[in-house]
Amino acid sequence: MFNWNKSLVGLDVGSSCVRAVELTKAKNGYQITGFAYEPLGPDSVVDGAIMDSRSVANAIKRVLTGGSFKAKKTAKQ
């Protein structure tokens, strides 16, 4: 499914929060090795459109730094 060998962080920007999950390749598939989320203020994202880009960017920064992820690559949903 993915073309990578070590670990990868998936990033999801939703209407209520930003979520990140780190997947690491294991013997029998993939293993979740990290997870972090940060709530967003009301109306930061509306119907899939980012209305407050500064707030969303700060939330992404907090998620990625606070999650202590080891991966160097990020996939965005």
C-alpha positions in Angstrom: 0.0 0.0 0.0 2.8 2.5 1.0 6.2 2.7 -0.6 8.3 3.3 2.5 10.5 1.1 4.8 10.7 2.7 8.3 8.0 4.9 9.7 5.5 7.5 8.5 3.3 10.1 10.2 -0.2 10.5 8.9 -1.8 13.9 9.4 -5.5 14.6 9.4 -6.9 18.1 9.7 -10.5 17.9 10.6 -13.2 20.4 11.6 -12.7 20.0 15.3 -9.0 18.9 15.7 -5.7 18.0 14.1 -4.7 14.4 14.5 -1.4 12.6 13.8 -0.5 8.9 13.9 2.9 7.3 13.4 3.0 3.9 11.7 6.1 1.7 11.8 6.7 -1.3 9.6 6.7 -4.5 11.6 7.1 -8.2 10.8 3.4 -8.8 10.3 2.3 -5.5 8.8 2.3 -2.1 10.5 2.2 -0.9 14.1 1.0 2.3 15.6 4.0 3.8 17.4 2.7 7.3 18.1 -0.4 9.4 18.3 -1.2 13.0 19.1 -4.1 15.4 18.6 -4.8 19.1 19.2 -8.3 20.6 19.3 -9.1 23.5 17.0 -11.1 26.6 17.8 -14.7 26.9 16.5 -14.9 27.8 12.8 -11.2 27.2 12.2 -12.1 24.6 9.5 -15.6 24.8 7.9 -16.8 22.2 5.4 -13.2 21.1 4.6 -12.0 24.7 4.0 -9.4 26.2 6.4 -10.8 29.5 7.6 -8.2 30.4 10.2 -4.9 29.3 8.7 -2.7 30.6 11.6 -4.7 28.6 14.1 -4.5 25.4 12.0 -0.8 25.9 11.4 -0.1 26.4 15.1 -2.1 23.2 15.9 -0.2 21.2 13.4 3.1 22.5 14.8 2.0 21.6 18.4 0.9 18.1 17.3 4.1 17.3 15.4 6.4 18.6 18.1 4.4 17.3 21.1 3.9 13.9 19.6 7.7 13.1 19.6 7.4 11.3 16.3 10.6 9.6 15.0 9.5 9.6 11.3 10.9 12.1 8.9 8.1 11.8 6.3 4.4 12.9 6.7 1.3 11.8 4.8 -1.6 14.2 4.7 -5.2 13.1 4.4 
